């Protein structure tokens, strides 16, 4: 589904920018993202397979049209991804306003 893929990509990009603004160290950001993708998500799948869809990666995959995801509707997946994105955006905005720009 093209629309879902575009929405998932846009929201994922916004989350990436927000996480980058919070971390500010490229190596730590990349390592953190890889740990989330390849360690934390599979561990969540081992504990509860249905809980994976409620992670940012699972919501993005489901929104993009993953045939194995079926717990939430298309709109539910979009709202879930927005619910992950907005707090990161707010935290990044607050962190950037408090940092010294000099």
ZIBEL-V412006 format. One record per backbone hydrogen bond with DSSP energy under -0.5 kcal/mol. NH is the residue of the N-H (numbers start at 0). CO is the residue of the C=O. Records with the same first field share a line. If there is no record, write none. Layout:
NH=CO  CO
This chain:
4=0
5=1
6=2
7=3
8=4
9=5
10=6
11=7
12=8
13=9
14=10
15=11
16=12
17=13
18=14
19=15
20=16
21=17
22=18
23=19
25=23
28=24
29=25
30=26
31=27
32=28
33=29
34=30
35=31
36=32
37=33
38=34
39=34
40=35
42=38
43=39
44=40
45=41
46=42
47=43
50=47
51=47  48
52=49
53=50
54=51
57=51
58=54
59=55
60=56
61=57
62=58
63=59
64=61
65=60
68=65
76=72
77=73
78=74
79=75
80=76
81=77
82=78
83=79
84=80
85=81
86=82
87=83
88=84
89=85
90=86
91=87
92=88
93=89
94=90
95=91
96=92
97=93
98=94
